[in-house]
Amino acid sequence: MRLPYEQVPLPSGRVETRPCASIVFDDDPDGVQYLALVDSGSLRTVAPLSGFEGINIGEPDERIDNLYFARWHLQDVPVHQI
């Protein structure tokens, strides 16, 4: 599968080109599309919390203490098997 590359602004103010995919969550009654960054070296997809508004995905299966992603340092990140 070929994925389009999108320009993604980083917290530092720099803009990088990254592979992205449009996703729709199964339980989203409105079928809203969100842009998700794809990390080909990872087994996980990182998605913004705002993409899950109004969707009950339950409690996380686990949490990641420290996640470094596109120069962001995220702590106590919930992991869901969706």
N, C-alpha and C positions, 0 to 999 in steps of 0.2 A: 504494500500500500504506500502511496506517495502522499505526504502531508505538505500543505502549503506552509511557507515561512511567514511569520508576522513580526512586525517591529514591536518589541516589548520594552517599556520604560522600566529602568531599574531604580531602586531607592537612591542611588548615587547621582541620578540625573542622566546617566548614560543610557543610550538606547541600543539594544542588541536585537539581532534577528534570530528567532527561535522557531522550531517546528511547533505548530499549533493545530488543534482540531476543534471543530464545533461539536459540542455534545448536548444531548437532551437527556435529562434524568427520567427514568421509567415512570416514577410516581408523580411527575409534574403534570397536573391536570391541564395546564396551559401550553405545555410543549415548548417552553422558552429555551432558545439555544444560548449556550454560554461558550466562551472561548477558554479552552484548557491547554496549558502548556504540556508538551509531551517530552519526556526525558527518556530517550531510547536506552539509556544505561540503567534504568530503574524499573523495579517491579510495581511501583506505585504511581498513580496519577495525582497530581496536586491540583485541587480545585478550590476556588474561593468559597468561604462560608456563605456569602450572599447568594450563591447558586442553589442553596438548599432551603431558602426561605419558603415556608409553607409545605415542606416535604418532611415527613417523619421518617428519618433514617435510623432511629433508635440510638441506643447507647453505643459508644465506640467499642470495638473489639480489643483495642489496645491503644497505647499512647506512645509517641516518640518524644523522649526528653528534649533532644536538640535536633532540629532539622535545618540544614543549610540549603537554601534553594534560591538560585538566581540572585545571589548576594544578600538575601534575606536570612536572618537568623530567627527561626520560629521555635518556641518552646512549648512543651506539653501539647503536642499536636495530636488531635484525635485521628484514629485510623479506622475506617469502615470497610467491610467487605461488601461491595455493592455489585 
